[in-house]
């Protein structure tokens, strides 16, 4: 597992945590951030691109 894959996994875990925390506190912003982080983590894992590269691509859409 390379650094990008590891970072992608971490972002998935972080995203899942934010989602759970968002549910417990009923904070929609935290939940949404968690979903976005999870999506970025999955994309990093599958593409091997950095979070910054993926964010730039998303912004262009």
N, C-alpha and C positions, 0 to 999 in steps of 0.2 A: 504494500500500500504506500503510495507516494504522498507527499505533503498536501497536494490539492485534494486527494481523496480523503485524507484524514481531516482536513479542514471542512470538507463537505459533510462528513459524518458529524463533526462537532456542531456545525450549524443546524443539522437536523435535530440533534439532541437539544440544543439551545432553543430551537423553535418549538419543540414539543413541550419543553418546560414552560416557555412563555404562554403557550396555549392553556396548559393546565392552570397556571397562575392566573391567567386572564379569566378563566371560568370561575375560579374560587373567589376572586375579588370583583367579578362582574365588570372588569375593565375591558371594554371593547378594543381600545387602542392596543393594549398589550396582546390581546388575542390575535389581532390582525398582524401585528409585527411578528408574532410567533409563526403564523401561517406563511408570511413572506420569507422569513429566515429558513423555515423548513423547505420551502420551494427552492430557494437559492442553494441550500445544502444538497438537495437531490440533483439539481442541475450541475453543481460542481462535481459531484461524484460521477455523474454520467458523461460529462463533457471534458473534465479535467481542466476547465477554465477557472480563473480566479473570480472571487466575488465581485471585484471591481469591473472585470471584463463583462461579466453577466449583467451587472447593473447598467453599464453603458449600453449594452444591446437592448435591454428592456426599455430604457429611456428613449431609444431611437424608434421604438414601435409606435 
